[in-house]
Amino acid sequence: MSKKQKISKFESIYEIKSCPKSFENYYYKISIVCKDLPYDFRSKLRYLRDSIGLTREKLEEQSYISSQTIKEIETNEKRGYSLETIIALCVGMKLPPEFSFDLLRVAGFYIENYNNEKYCLYCYILRNLYFCEIDYVNQVLKMNNLSPISQQK
């Protein structure tokens, strides 16, 4: 594996829509990072977190998933994890949608089922609210009569 690509300074969906050149640059950066991504879920999660420059403790603050749980997931000590946990980690890392959906797929979750209202809202969150704080995302879920994906302890 070559040197880790940094996942930072990705444009928001609003910046991309307002400037076509941003769209081209955005996908160029995505393709560069994707070349070095590991294939398995745990390694990919750790790689993405490291590439963003987040410690487990900082990701805990941003996702409300405990740093111990993050460590257990990354090191294979925790065998089961919920869809909501993975989405909370994606939101906490502010992952661009391409990385979030890839991470979910390798974790064994397929949420692009538009017959399921909850999954549909999760897709909307990952595509359009990935730059938002976890508290805002939880508010959106509550407004739609769904439980928060994670809560501050």
N, CA, C and O atoms as a GROMACS GRO file, in nm:
protein
  612
    1MET      N    1   0.086  -0.118   0.000
    1MET     CA    2   0.000   0.000   0.000
    1MET      C    3   0.090   0.124   0.000
    1MET      O    4   0.188   0.130   0.073
    2SER      N    5   0.056   0.219  -0.079
    2SER     CA    6   0.135   0.341  -0.086
    2SER      C    7   0.100   0.435   0.028
    2SER      O    8   0.022   0.400   0.117
    3LYS      N    9   0.157   0.552   0.025
    3LYS     CA   10   0.132   0.653   0.128
    3LYS      C   11  -0.017   0.685   0.139
    3LYS      O   12  -0.086   0.699   0.038
    4LYS      N   13  -0.064   0.697   0.263
    4LYS     CA   14  -0.206   0.727   0.286
    4LYS      C   15  -0.243   0.862   0.229
    4LYS      O   16  -0.174   0.962   0.251
    5GLN      N   17  -0.352   0.863   0.155
    5GLN     CA   18  -0.405   0.989   0.104
    5GLN      C   19  -0.484   1.057   0.215
    5GLN      O   20  -0.553   0.991   0.292
    6LYS      N   21  -0.474   1.185   0.222
    6LYS     CA   22  -0.551   1.260   0.321
    6LYS      C   23  -0.691   1.286   0.268
    6LYS      O   24  -0.709   1.326   0.153
    7ILE      N   25  -0.789   1.262   0.353
    7ILE     CA   26  -0.927   1.289   0.317
    7ILE      C   27  -0.965   1.418   0.388
    7ILE      O   28  -1.013   1.416   0.502
    8SER      N   29  -0.944   1.524   0.321
    8SER     CA   30  -0.978   1.654   0.380
    8SER      C   31  -1.005   1.751   0.266
    8SER      O   32  -0.969   1.728   0.151
    9LYS      N   33  -1.069   1.857   0.303
    9LYS     CA   34  -1.100   1.962   0.206
    9LYS      C   35  -1.185   1.912   0.090
    9LYS      O   36  -1.171   1.959  -0.023
   10PHE      N   37  -1.275   1.816   0.120
   10PHE     CA   38  -1.372   1.777   0.018
   10PHE      C   39  -1.482   1.881   0.019
   10PHE      O   40  -1.529   1.924   0.124
   11GLU      N   41  -1.524   1.920  -0.099
   11GLU     CA   42  -1.628   2.021  -0.111
   11GLU      C   43  -1.761   1.964  -0.062
   11GLU      O   44  -1.785   1.844  -0.070
   12SER      N   45  -1.846   2.051  -0.011
   12SER     CA   46  -1.981   2.008   0.026
   12SER      C   47  -2.064   1.994  -0.101
   12SER      O   48  -2.026   2.045  -0.206
   13ILE      N   49  -2.175   1.928  -0.090
   13ILE     CA   50  -2.264   1.909  -0.205
   13ILE      C   51  -2.308   2.044  -0.262
   13ILE      O   52  -2.329   2.056  -0.383
   14TYR      N   53  -2.322   2.143  -0.178
   14TYR     CA   54  -2.365   2.276  -0.223
   14TYR      C   55  -2.256   2.344  -0.304
   14TYR      O   56  -2.284   2.413  -0.402
   15GLU      N   57  -2.132   2.327  -0.263
   15GLU     CA   58  -2.021   2.385  -0.340
   15GLU      C   59  -2.007   2.317  -0.476
   15GLU      O   60  -1.977   2.383  -0.576
   16ILE      N   61  -2.028   2.186  -0.478
   16ILE     CA   62  -2.017   2.112  -0.604
   16ILE      C   63  -2.125   2.157  -0.702
   16ILE      O   64  -2.098   2.178  -0.820
   17LYS      N   65  -2.247   2.170  -0.652
   17LYS     CA   66  -2.358   2.210  -0.739
   17LYS      C   67  -2.340   2.350  -0.796
   17LYS      O   68  -2.383   2.378  -0.908
   18SER      N   69  -2.276   2.438  -0.719
   18SER     CA   70  -2.264   2.577  -0.764
   18SER      C   71  -2.148   2.600  -0.859
   18SER      O   72  -2.141   2.704  -0.924
   19CYS      N   73  -2.056   2.503  -0.869
   19CYS     CA   74  -1.940   2.521  -0.955
   19CYS      C   75  -1.903   2.389  -1.023
   19CYS      O   76  -1.850   2.299  -0.958
   20PRO      N   77  -1.931   2.376  -1.151
   20PRO     CA   78  -1.902   2.250  -1.221
   20PRO      C   79  -1.757   2.204  -1.209
   20PRO      O   80  -1.730   2.084  -1.207
   21LYS      N   81  -1.664   2.297  -1.202
   21LYS     CA   82  -1.523   2.259  -1.189
   21LYS      C   83  -1.500   2.188  -1.055
   21LYS      O   84  -1.417   2.098  -1.046
   22SER      N   85  -1.573   2.228  -0.952
   22SER     CA   86  -1.562   2.162  -0.823
   22SER      C   87  -1.602   2.016  -0.833
   22SER      O   88  -1.543   1.930  -0.768
   23PHE      N   89  -1.702   1.988  -0.915
   23PHE     CA   90  -1.749   1.851  -0.935
   23PHE      C   91  -1.636   1.763  -0.989
   23PHE      O   92  -1.614   1.653  -0.940
   24GLU      N   93  -1.567   1.814  -1.089
   24GLU     CA   94  -1.455   1.740  -1.148
   24GLU      C   95  -1.344   1.717  -1.045
   24GLU      O   96  -1.293   1.606  -1.032
   25ASN      N   97  -1.308   1.821  -0.972
   25ASN     CA   98  -1.203   1.809  -0.870
   25ASN      C   99  -1.242   1.713  -0.760
   25ASN      O  100  -1.159   1.635  -0.712
   26TYR      N  101  -1.369   1.718  -0.720
   26TYR     CA  102  -1.420   1.632  -0.614
   26TYR      C  103  -1.400   1.485  -0.651
   26TYR      O  104  -1.345   1.408  -0.572
   27TYR      N  105  -1.443   1.447  -0.770
   27TYR     CA  106  -1.432   1.307  -0.810
   27TYR      C  107  -1.289   1.265  -0.840
   27TYR      O  108  -1.255   1.148  -0.829
   28TYR      N  109  -1.207   1.358  -0.878
   28TYR     CA  110  -1.065   1.327  -0.895
   28TYR      C  111  -1.005   1.291  -0.759
   28TYR      O  112  -0.932   1.193  -0.747
   29LYS      N  113  -1.036   1.370  -0.655
   29LYS     CA  114  -0.986   1.340  -0.521
   29LYS      C  115  -1.041   1.207  -0.469
   29LYS      O  116  -0.969   1.130  -0.406
   30ILE      N  117  -1.169   1.182  -0.497
   30ILE     CA  118  -1.229   1.054  -0.456
   30ILE      C  119  -1.153   0.938  -0.519
   30ILE      O  120  -1.118   0.842  -0.450
   31SER      N  121  -1.126   0.946  -0.649
   31SER     CA  122  -1.059   0.836  -0.719
   31SER      C  123  -0.918   0.812  -0.666
   31SER      O  124  -0.874   0.697  -0.659
   32ILE      N  125  -0.848   0.918  -0.630
   32ILE     CA  126  -0.713   0.902  -0.574
   32ILE      C  127  -0.717   0.827  -0.442
   32ILE      O  128  -0.638   0.736  -0.419
   33VAL      N  129  -0.809   0.865  -0.354
   33VAL     CA  130  -0.821   0.799  -0.224
   33VAL      C  131  -0.863   0.654  -0.242
   33VAL      O  132  -0.811   0.566  -0.173
   34CYS      N  133  -0.957   0.628  -0.331
   34CYS     CA  134  -1.009   0.493  -0.350
   34CYS      C  135  -0.903   0.393  -0.394
   34CYS      O  136  -0.913   0.274  -0.365
   35LYS      N  137  -0.802   0.439  -0.464
   35LYS     CA  138  -0.695   0.350  -0.511
   35LYS      C  139  -0.622   0.282  -0.395
   35LYS      O  140  -0.574   0.170  -0.410
   36ASP      N  141  -0.615   0.348  -0.280
   36ASP     CA  142  -0.538   0.295  -0.168
   36ASP      C  143  -0.624   0.237  -0.056
   36ASP      O  144  -0.570   0.188   0.043
   37LEU      N  145  -0.755   0.241  -0.071
   37LEU     CA  146  -0.841   0.192   0.037
   37LEU      C  147  -0.829   0.041   0.054
   37LEU      O  148  -0.829  -0.033  -0.044
   38PRO      N  149  -0.817  -0.006   0.178
   38PRO     CA  150  -0.820  -0.151   0.203
   38PRO      C  151  -0.956  -0.208   0.165
   38PRO      O  152  -1.053  -0.133   0.148
   39TYR      N  153  -0.963  -0.339   0.151
   39TYR     CA  154  -1.087  -0.402   0.108
   39TYR      C  155  -1.178  -0.443   0.222
   39TYR      O  156  -1.300  -0.444   0.206
   40ASP      N  157  -1.123  -0.476   0.338
   40ASP     CA  158  -1.209  -0.524   0.446
   40ASP      C  159  -1.259  -0.408   0.533
   40ASP      O  160  -1.195  -0.303   0.542
   41PHE      N  161  -1.372  -0.430   0.596
   41PHE     CA  162  -1.441  -0.325   0.671
   41PHE      C  163  -1.354  -0.263   0.779
   41PHE      O  164  -1.339  -0.141   0.783
   42ARG      N  165  -1.297  -0.343   0.866
   42ARG     CA  166  -1.223  -0.290   0.982
   42ARG      C  167  -1.102  -0.208   0.938
   42ARG      O  168  -1.077  -0.100   0.991
   43SER      N  169  -1.027  -0.260   0.842
   43SER     CA  170  -0.910  -0.187   0.792
   43SER      C  171  -0.951  -0.059   0.721
   43SER      O  172  -0.885   0.044   0.732
   44LYS      N  173  -1.062  -0.066   0.649
   44LYS     CA  174  -1.112   0.051   0.576
   44LYS      C  175  -1.156   0.159   0.674
   44LYS      O  176  -1.124   0.277   0.656
   45LEU      N  177  -1.228   0.119   0.779
   45LEU     CA  178  -1.271   0.216   0.881
   45LEU      C  179  -1.150   0.284   0.945
   45LEU      O  180  -1.146   0.406   0.957
   46ARG      N  181  -1.053   0.205   0.984
   46ARG     CA  182  -0.932   0.260   1.047
   46ARG      C  183  -0.856   0.351   0.949
   46ARG      O  184  -0.810   0.459   0.987
   47TYR      N  185  -0.844   0.307   0.823
   47TYR     CA  186  -0.776   0.387   0.721
   47TYR      C  187  -0.846   0.522   0.701
   47TYR      O  188  -0.780   0.626   0.698
   48LEU      N  189  -0.978   0.519   0.689
   48LEU     CA  190  -1.053   0.644   0.669
   48LEU      C  191  -1.037   0.737   0.789
   48LEU      O  192  -1.012   0.856   0.772
   49ARG      N  193  -1.050   0.683   0.909
   49ARG     CA  194  -1.036   0.765   1.031
   49ARG      C  195  -0.897   0.827   1.038
   49ARG      O  196  -0.882   0.946   1.066
   50ASP      N  197  -0.794   0.745   1.013
   50ASP     CA  198  -0.657   0.796   1.014
   50ASP      C  199  -0.634   0.900   0.905
   50ASP      O  200  -0.568   1.001   0.928
   51SER      N  201  -0.689   0.874   0.786
   51SER     CA  202  -0.670   0.966   0.674
   51SER      C  203  -0.733   1.102   0.700
   51SER      O  204  -0.683   1.205   0.655
   52ILE      N  205  -0.843   1.101   0.774
   52ILE     CA  206  -0.909   1.227   0.808
   52ILE      C  207  -0.832   1.298   0.918
   52ILE      O  208  -0.842   1.420   0.934
   53GLY      N  209  -0.754   1.222   0.994
   53GLY     CA  210  -0.674   1.280   1.102
   53GLY      C  211  -0.748   1.282   1.234
   53GLY      O  212  -0.723   1.368   1.318
   54LEU      N  213  -0.840   1.187   1.253
   54LEU     CA  214  -0.916   1.182   1.378
   54LEU      C  215  -0.864   1.073   1.470
   54LEU      O  216  -0.841   0.960   1.427
   55THR      N  217  -0.845   1.108   1.594
   55THR     CA  218  -0.819   1.005   1.694
   55THR      C  219  -0.952   0.938   1.728
   55THR      O  220  -1.058   0.990   1.693
   56ARG      N  221  -0.946   0.826   1.793
   56ARG     CA  222  -1.070   0.759   1.836
   56ARG      C  223  -1.147   0.849   1.933
   56ARG      O  224  -1.270   0.853   1.931
   57GLU      N  225  -1.074   0.919   2.017
   57GLU     CA  226  -1.138   1.008   2.114
   57GLU      C  227  -1.211   1.123   2.045
   57GLU      O  228  -1.321   1.160   2.085
   58LYS      N  229  -1.149   1.180   1.944
   58LYS     CA  230  -1.212   1.289   1.870
   58LYS      C  231  -1.334   1.238   1.793
   58LYS      O  232  -1.437   1.305   1.786
   59LEU      N  233  -1.322   1.118   1.736
   59LEU     CA  234  -1.436   1.060   1.666
   59LEU      C  235  -1.549   1.029   1.764
   59LEU      O  236  -1.666   1.040   1.728
   60GLU      N  237  -1.515   0.992   1.884
   60GLU     CA  238  -1.618   0.972   1.988
   60GLU      C  239  -1.696   1.101   2.011
   60GLU      O  240  -1.819   1.099   2.019
   61GLU      N  241  -1.626   1.213   2.022
   61GLU     CA  242  -1.691   1.343   2.042
   61GLU      C  243  -1.784   1.378   1.926
   61GLU      O  244  -1.889   1.438   1.947
   62GLN      N  245  -1.746   1.340   1.806
   62GLN     CA  246  -1.820   1.379   1.686
   62GLN      C  247  -1.929   1.280   1.646
   62GLN      O  248  -2.015   1.312   1.564
   63SER      N  249  -1.925   1.158   1.703
   63SER     CA  250  -2.022   1.056   1.664
   63SER      C  251  -2.105   1.003   1.782
   63SER      O  252  -2.209   0.940   1.762
   64TYR      N  253  -2.058   1.028   1.903
   64TYR     CA  254  -2.118   0.974   2.026
   64TYR      C  255  -2.107   0.822   2.033
   64TYR      O  256  -2.183   0.758   2.104
   65ILE      N  257  -2.013   0.765   1.959
   65ILE     CA  258  -1.979   0.623   1.971
   65ILE      C  259  -1.850   0.619   2.053
   65ILE      O  260  -1.753   0.686   2.018
   66SER      N  261  -1.849   0.542   2.161
   66SER     CA  262  -1.735   0.545   2.253
   66SER      C  263  -1.606   0.505   2.183
   66SER      O  264  -1.606   0.422   2.092
   67SER      N  265  -1.496   0.565   2.227
   67SER     CA  266  -1.366   0.533   2.168
   67SER      C  267  -1.333   0.385   2.190
   67SER      O  268  -1.265   0.324   2.107
   68GLN      N  269  -1.380   0.328   2.300
   68GLN     CA  270  -1.358   0.185   2.327
   68GLN      C  271  -1.432   0.100   2.222
   68GLN      O  272  -1.377   0.002   2.172
   69THR      N  273  -1.555   0.137   2.190
   69THR     CA  274  -1.630   0.064   2.088
   69THR      C  275  -1.563   0.078   1.952
   69THR      O  276  -1.553  -0.019   1.877
   70ILE      N  277  -1.515   0.198   1.920
   70ILE     CA  278  -1.445   0.220   1.793
   70ILE      C  279  -1.321   0.130   1.788
   70ILE      O  280  -1.294   0.067   1.685
   71LYS      N  281  -1.246   0.125   1.897
   71LYS     CA  282  -1.127   0.040   1.902
   71LYS      C  283  -1.165  -0.106   1.883
   71LYS      O  284  -1.100  -0.178   1.807
   72GLU      N  285  -1.270  -0.150   1.950
   72GLU     CA  286  -1.314  -0.290   1.938
   72GLU      C  287  -1.357  -0.323   1.796
   72GLU      O  288  -1.330  -0.432   1.747
   73ILE      N  289  -1.425  -0.230   1.732
   73ILE     CA  290  -1.466  -0.252   1.593
   73ILE      C  291  -1.344  -0.260   1.503
   73ILE      O  292  -1.333  -0.350   1.419
   74GLU      N  293  -1.251  -0.166   1.519
   74GLU     CA  294  -1.133  -0.161   1.432
   74GLU      C  295  -1.038  -0.279   1.452
   74GLU      O  296  -0.968  -0.319   1.359
   75THR      N  297  -1.035  -0.335   1.572
   75THR     CA  298  -0.939  -0.443   1.601
   75THR      C  299  -1.003  -0.581   1.605
   75THR      O  300  -0.940  -0.678   1.647
   76ASN      N  301  -1.129  -0.590   1.562
   76ASN     CA  302  -1.199  -0.718   1.552
   76ASN      C  303  -1.237  -0.778   1.687
   76ASN      O  304  -1.273  -0.896   1.693
   77GLU      N  305  -1.230  -0.701   1.794
   77GLU     CA  306  -1.273  -0.753   1.923
   77GLU      C  307  -1.425  -0.747   1.935
   77GLU      O  308  -1.484  -0.824   2.010
   78LYS      N  309  -1.488  -0.657   1.862
   78LYS     CA  310  -1.634  -0.645   1.864
   78LYS      C  311  -1.686  -0.702   1.734
   78LYS      O  312  -1.664  -0.645   1.627
   79ARG      N  313  -1.753  -0.813   1.743
   79ARG     CA  314  -1.799  -0.882   1.622
   79ARG      C  315  -1.925  -0.819   1.564
   79ARG      O  316  -1.939  -0.810   1.442
   80GLY      N  317  -2.016  -0.778   1.648
   80GLY     CA  318  -2.141  -0.721   1.598
   80GLY      C  319  -2.145  -0.571   1.615
   80GLY      O  320  -2.097  -0.518   1.716
   81TYR      N  321  -2.199  -0.503   1.520
   81TYR     CA  322  -2.219  -0.359   1.527
   81TYR      C  323  -2.343  -0.329   1.446
   81TYR      O  324  -2.375  -0.400   1.350
   82SER      N  325  -2.410  -0.226   1.484
   82SER     CA  326  -2.537  -0.194   1.418
   82SER      C  327  -2.516  -0.101   1.299
   82SER      O  328  -2.414  -0.034   1.286
   83LEU      N  329  -2.616  -0.101   1.214
   83LEU     CA  330  -2.619  -0.007   1.102
   83LEU      C  331  -2.607   0.136   1.154
   83LEU      O  332  -2.533   0.217   1.098
   84GLU      N  333  -2.680   0.167   1.260
   84GLU     CA  334  -2.679   0.302   1.316
   84GLU      C  335  -2.541   0.341   1.368
   84GLU      O  336  -2.500   0.456   1.356
   85THR      N  337  -2.468   0.245   1.424
   85THR     CA  338  -2.331   0.273   1.471
   85THR      C  339  -2.242   0.313   1.354
   85THR      O  340  -2.167   0.411   1.363
   86ILE      N  341  -2.250   0.239   1.244
   86ILE     CA  342  -2.167   0.270   1.128
   86ILE      C  343  -2.206   0.405   1.068
   86ILE      O  344  -2.119   0.483   1.028
   87ILE      N  345  -2.336   0.432   1.060
   87ILE     CA  346  -2.379   0.562   1.007
   87ILE      C  347  -2.332   0.675   1.098
   87ILE      O  348  -2.287   0.779   1.050
   88ALA      N  349  -2.340   0.655   1.230
   88ALA     CA  350  -2.291   0.758   1.324
   88ALA      C  351  -2.142   0.782   1.304
   88ALA      O  352  -2.097   0.897   1.311
   89LEU      N  353  -2.065   0.678   1.278
   89LEU     CA  354  -1.922   0.695   1.254
   89LEU      C  355  -1.899   0.771   1.123
   89LEU      O  356  -1.812   0.857   1.116
   90CYS      N  357  -1.976   0.739   1.020
   90CYS     CA  358  -1.964   0.810   0.891
   90CYS      C  359  -1.995   0.959   0.910
   90CYS      O  360  -1.922   1.044   0.859
   91VAL      N  361  -2.102   0.989   0.984
   91VAL     CA  362  -2.140   1.128   1.010
   91VAL      C  363  -2.031   1.195   1.094
   91VAL      O  364  -1.993   1.309   1.067
   92GLY      N  365  -1.982   1.125   1.195
   92GLY     CA  366  -1.878   1.181   1.281
   92GLY      C  367  -1.750   1.213   1.205
   92GLY      O  368  -1.681   1.310   1.236
   93MET      N  369  -1.718   1.131   1.104
   93MET     CA  370  -1.599   1.155   1.022
   93MET      C  371  -1.627   1.254   0.910
   93MET      O  372  -1.535   1.299   0.842
   94LYS      N  373  -1.757   1.288   0.890
   94LYS     CA  374  -1.798   1.376   0.780
   94LYS      C  375  -1.749   1.319   0.646
   94LYS      O  376  -1.694   1.391   0.562
   95LEU      N  377  -1.772   1.190   0.629
   95LEU     CA  378  -1.728   1.122   0.508
   95LEU      C  379  -1.812   1.163   0.388
   95LEU      O  380  -1.934   1.171   0.398
   96PRO      N  381  -1.748   1.188   0.276
   96PRO     CA  382  -1.823   1.207   0.154
   96PRO      C  383  -1.905   1.080   0.126
   96PRO      O  384  -1.864   0.971   0.164
   97PRO      N  385  -2.019   1.095   0.061
   97PRO     CA  386  -2.111   0.982   0.042
   97PRO      C  387  -2.048   0.857  -0.019
   97PRO      O  388  -2.081   0.745   0.021
   98GLU      N  389  -1.959   0.874  -0.113
   98GLU     CA  390  -1.898   0.758  -0.178
   98GLU      C  391  -1.828   0.668  -0.076
   98GLU      O  392  -1.836   0.546  -0.086
   99PHE      N  393  -1.760   0.728   0.020
   99PHE     CA  394  -1.690   0.649   0.121
   99PHE      C  395  -1.788   0.588   0.221
   99PHE      O  396  -1.770   0.475   0.265
  100SER      N  397  -1.892   0.663   0.257
  100SER     CA  398  -1.991   0.611   0.352
  100SER      C  399  -2.061   0.489   0.296
  100SER      O  400  -2.071   0.387   0.365
  101PHE      N  401  -2.109   0.497   0.173
  101PHE     CA  402  -2.181   0.384   0.114
  101PHE      C  403  -2.088   0.265   0.093
  101PHE      O  404  -2.130   0.150   0.110
  102ASP      N  405  -1.964   0.289   0.058
  102ASP     CA  406  -1.866   0.180   0.043
  102ASP      C  407  -1.842   0.114   0.178
  102ASP      O  408  -1.838  -0.009   0.188
  103LEU      N  409  -1.824   0.194   0.282
  103LEU     CA  410  -1.801   0.140   0.416
  103LEU      C  411  -1.920   0.056   0.462
  103LEU      O  412  -1.902  -0.052   0.519
  104LEU      N  413  -2.040   0.104   0.438
  104LEU     CA  414  -2.160   0.028   0.474
  104LEU      C  415  -2.167  -0.104   0.398
  104LEU      O  416  -2.200  -0.208   0.456
  105ARG      N  417  -2.136  -0.102   0.269
  105ARG     CA  418  -2.140  -0.225   0.188
  105ARG      C  419  -2.042  -0.329   0.241
  105ARG      O  420  -2.078  -0.446   0.256
  106VAL      N  421  -1.918  -0.287   0.270
  106VAL     CA  422  -1.821  -0.386   0.318
  106VAL      C  423  -1.853  -0.433   0.460
  106VAL      O  424  -1.804  -0.537   0.504
  107ALA      N  425  -1.936  -0.356   0.533
  107ALA     CA  426  -1.982  -0.399   0.666
  107ALA      C  427  -2.104  -0.492   0.654
  107ALA      O  428  -2.150  -0.547   0.754
  108GLY      N  429  -2.154  -0.507   0.532
  108GLY     CA  430  -2.266  -0.597   0.511
  108GLY      C  431  -2.403  -0.532   0.514
  108GLY      O  432  -2.505  -0.601   0.525
  109PHE      N  433  -2.407  -0.399   0.505
  109PHE     CA  434  -2.535  -0.327   0.507
  109PHE      C  435  -2.565  -0.268   0.370
  109PHE      O  436  -2.480  -0.204   0.309
  110TYR      N  437  -2.686  -0.292   0.324
  110TYR     CA  438  -2.731  -0.240   0.195
  110TYR      C  439  -2.857  -0.159   0.223
  110TYR      O  440  -2.965  -0.215   0.242
  111ILE      N  441  -2.843  -0.028   0.225
  111ILE     CA  442  -2.956   0.057   0.266
  111ILE      C  443  -3.023   0.127   0.150
  111ILE      O  444  -3.117   0.204   0.170
  112GLU      N  445  -2.978   0.103   0.031
  112GLU     CA  446  -3.036   0.172  -0.084
  112GLU      C  447  -3.163   0.100  -0.131
  112GLU      O  448  -3.180   0.066  -0.248
  113ASN      N  449  -3.252   0.079  -0.033
  113ASN     CA  450  -3.382   0.018  -0.056
  113ASN      C  451  -3.485   0.127  -0.032
  113ASN      O  452  -3.515   0.163   0.082
  114TYR      N  453  -3.540   0.179  -0.138
  114TYR     CA  454  -3.626   0.296  -0.125
  114TYR      C  455  -3.769   0.261  -0.084
  114TYR      O  456  -3.855   0.349  -0.076
  115ASN      N  457  -3.795   0.132  -0.060
  115ASN     CA  458  -3.925   0.092  -0.006
  115ASN      C  459  -3.925   0.099   0.146
  115ASN      O  460  -4.028   0.078   0.210
  116ASN      N  461  -3.811   0.128   0.203
  116ASN     CA  462  -3.796   0.134   0.348
  116ASN      C  463  -3.772   0.281   0.387
  116ASN      O  464  -3.670   0.340   0.352
  117GLU      N  465  -3.868   0.338   0.458
  117GLU     CA  466  -3.862   0.481   0.491
  117GLU      C  467  -3.737   0.517   0.572
  117GLU      O  468  -3.673   0.620   0.546
  118LYS      N  469  -3.702   0.434   0.668
  118LYS     CA  470  -3.584   0.462   0.751
  118LYS      C  471  -3.457   0.459   0.666
  118LYS      O  472  -3.374   0.549   0.678
  119TYR      N  473  -3.441   0.358   0.583
  119TYR     CA  474  -3.323   0.350   0.498
  119TYR      C  475  -3.317   0.466   0.400
  119TYR      O  476  -3.210   0.518   0.370
  120CYS      N  477  -3.432   0.505   0.350
  120CYS     CA  478  -3.438   0.618   0.258
  120CYS      C  479  -3.386   0.745   0.325
  120CYS      O  480  -3.310   0.821   0.265
  121LEU      N  481  -3.426   0.767   0.450
  121LEU     CA  482  -3.378   0.883   0.524
  121LEU      C  483  -3.229   0.871   0.555
  121LEU      O  484  -3.157   0.970   0.548
  122TYR      N  485  -3.183   0.751   0.588
  122TYR     CA  486  -3.039   0.730   0.610
  122TYR      C  487  -2.960   0.765   0.484
  122TYR      O  488  -2.855   0.829   0.493
  123CYS      N  489  -3.009   0.724   0.368
  123CYS     CA  490  -2.943   0.757   0.241
  123CYS      C  491  -2.938   0.908   0.221
  123CYS      O  492  -2.836   0.964   0.180
  124TYR      N  493  -3.049   0.974   0.250
  124TYR     CA  494  -3.054   1.120   0.237
  124TYR      C  495  -2.950   1.184   0.328
  124TYR      O  496  -2.878   1.276   0.287
  125ILE      N  497  -2.940   1.138   0.450
  125ILE     CA  498  -2.843   1.192   0.547
  125ILE      C  499  -2.701   1.174   0.494
  125ILE      O  500  -2.622   1.268   0.495
  126LEU      N  501  -2.669   1.053   0.450
  126LEU     CA  502  -2.533   1.027   0.404
  126LEU      C  503  -2.498   1.102   0.276
  126LEU      O  504  -2.382   1.135   0.254
  127ARG      N  505  -2.596   1.130   0.194
  127ARG     CA  506  -2.569   1.202   0.069
  127ARG      C  507  -2.570   1.353   0.086
  127ARG      O  508  -2.495   1.424   0.019
  128ASN      N  509  -2.655   1.404   0.175
  128ASN     CA  510  -2.676   1.548   0.180
  128ASN      C  511  -2.640   1.615   0.312
  128ASN      O  512  -2.622   1.737   0.315
  129LEU      N  513  -2.629   1.541   0.418
  129LEU     CA  514  -2.602   1.602   0.548
  129LEU      C  515  -2.468   1.556   0.606
  129LEU      O  516  -2.446   1.568   0.726
  130TYR      N  517  -2.380   1.505   0.522
  130TYR     CA  518  -2.254   1.450   0.574
  130TYR      C  519  -2.162   1.556   0.633
  130TYR      O  520  -2.067   1.522   0.702
  131PHE      N  521  -2.187   1.682   0.607
  131PHE     CA  522  -2.107   1.790   0.667
  131PHE      C  523  -2.168   1.841   0.797
  131PHE      O  524  -2.113   1.930   0.861
  132CYS      N  525  -2.282   1.786   0.836
  132CYS     CA  526  -2.354   1.833   0.955
  132CYS      C  527  -2.306   1.762   1.081
  132CYS      O  528  -2.247   1.654   1.075
  133GLU      N  529  -2.332   1.824   1.193
  133GLU     CA  530  -2.299   1.765   1.322
  133GLU      C  531  -2.398   1.654   1.354
  133GLU      O  532  -2.510   1.653   1.304
  134ILE      N  533  -2.355   1.561   1.438
  134ILE     CA  534  -2.439   1.448   1.476
  134ILE      C  535  -2.569   1.493   1.543
  134ILE      O  536  -2.673   1.431   1.524
  135ASP      N  537  -2.563   1.600   1.621
  135ASP     CA  538  -2.685   1.649   1.687
  135ASP      C  539  -2.790   1.693   1.586
  135ASP      O  540  -2.909   1.668   1.604
  136TYR      N  541  -2.746   1.759   1.480
  136TYR     CA  542  -2.840   1.802   1.375
  136TYR      C  543  -2.901   1.680   1.305
  136TYR      O  544  -3.022   1.675   1.282
  137VAL      N  545  -2.818   1.583   1.273
  137VAL     CA  546  -2.866   1.460   1.209
  137VAL      C  547  -2.969   1.391   1.298
  137VAL      O  548  -3.073   1.345   1.250
  138ASN      N  549  -2.940   1.385   1.427
  138ASN     CA  550  -3.036   1.323   1.520
  138ASN      C  551  -3.167   1.401   1.525
  138ASN      O  552  -3.274   1.342   1.538
  139GLN      N  553  -3.159   1.534   1.515
  139GLN     CA  554  -3.282   1.615   1.512
  139GLN      C  555  -3.365   1.583   1.388
  139GLN      O  556  -3.488   1.572   1.395
  140VAL      N  557  -3.299   1.568   1.275
  140VAL     CA  558  -3.369   1.534   1.150
  140VAL      C  559  -3.439   1.398   1.167
  140VAL      O  560  -3.553   1.382   1.125
  141LEU      N  561  -3.371   1.304   1.227
  141LEU     CA  562  -3.432   1.173   1.250
  141LEU      C  563  -3.553   1.184   1.342
  141LEU      O  564  -3.658   1.124   1.314
  142LYS      N  565  -3.539   1.259   1.450
  142LYS     CA  566  -3.651   1.276   1.544
  142LYS      C  567  -3.770   1.344   1.478
  142LYS      O  568  -3.884   1.306   1.501
  143MET      N  569  -3.743   1.446   1.394
  143MET     CA  570  -3.852   1.514   1.323
  143MET      C  571  -3.927   1.419   1.231
  143MET      O  572  -4.043   1.443   1.197
  144ASN      N  573  -3.861   1.311   1.192
  144ASN     CA  574  -3.922   1.211   1.105
  144ASN      C  575  -3.963   1.085   1.183
  144ASN      O  576  -3.980   0.977   1.126
  145ASN      N  577  -3.978   1.103   1.314
  145ASN     CA  578  -4.025   0.997   1.403
  145ASN      C  579  -3.935   0.872   1.405
  145ASN      O  580  -3.984   0.760   1.418
  146LEU      N  581  -3.804   0.895   1.392
  146LEU     CA  582  -3.707   0.787   1.402
  146LEU      C  583  -3.615   0.812   1.518
  146LEU      O  584  -3.595   0.926   1.559
  147SER      N  585  -3.558   0.706   1.572
  147SER     CA  586  -3.465   0.719   1.684
  147SER      C  587  -3.333   0.777   1.638
  147SER      O  588  -3.294   0.760   1.522
  148PRO      N  589  -3.263   0.847   1.728
  148PRO     CA  590  -3.130   0.899   1.694
  148PRO      C  591  -3.034   0.784   1.664
  148PRO      O  592  -3.052   0.673   1.715
  149ILE      N  593  -2.934   0.809   1.581
  149ILE     CA  594  -2.838   0.703   1.548
  149ILE      C  595  -2.740   0.681   1.662
  149ILE      O  596  -2.688   0.570   1.678
  150SER      N  597  -2.715   0.782   1.741
  150SER     CA  598  -2.631   0.770   1.861
  150SER      C  599  -2.664   0.888   1.952
  150SER      O  600  -2.716   0.990   1.908
  151GLN      N  601  -2.633   0.870   2.079
  151GLN     CA  602  -2.665   0.976   2.174
  151GLN      C  603  -2.545   1.004   2.264
  151GLN      O  604  -2.466   0.916   2.296
  152GLN      N  605  -2.536   1.131   2.302
  152GLN     CA  606  -2.430   1.172   2.393
  152GLN      C  607  -2.456   1.110   2.528
  152GLN      O  608  -2.569   1.106   2.576
  153LYS      N  609  -2.351   1.062   2.589
  153LYS     CA  610  -2.366   0.997   2.718
  153LYS      C  611  -2.359   1.098   2.830
  153LYS      O  612  -2.369   1.061   2.947
   0.00000   0.00000   0.00000
